[in-house]
Amino acid sequence: MIRITCQYIPFKNDAAFLQIKQTEVLNIPLYILFFYIHVYSAIFVLFAGFTQFSSRLLQKQPVIHRNIGKLYVFIVLFLSAPSGFFIGVFANGGFYSKISFVTLSLLWFYFTLKGFLTIRNKNIQLHKKFMLRSFALTFSAITLRFWKVILVYLFHPSPMDLYQIIAWLGWIPNLLIIEFYIYQQSKK
């Protein structure tokens, strides 16, 4: 993800993925701003999210866990999810891809907000469940690219067909896996 993000340094209107988004870049004034907010904030929430599931960090450095968690929540709620919603409205792949990315951003926002509100109410178990869901959606940045490589290698779909498929595969399996994990944990 760092390598992918570095493709967008310095700011350019035609770097990497933006080469196929020139209609949006040229005709929608805020598109490039929201795109870069999304790309740059994603790297921070991925890193922050990975640190939050360390029981060692939570036990030995709860203040660090809390501060990184606050940073994660702030970035998702005020930068990553809103910018994801905006660029999702203009996603490649047509209506179904747009629905997927908009739904992803709304669920990401909701799960993160609920995770924040539940910890403020001292409900640690519910907080953990919502933050697991939130990070499953954060992790879609990685799984989307993973599925893209696998599907291109195996099936060679057309670019727009590929985009419609990975729009959903990027996050639904993540969420199903986390829901299964939460369910299994509740049985213990």
Disulfide bonds with the S-S distance in Angstrom:
none
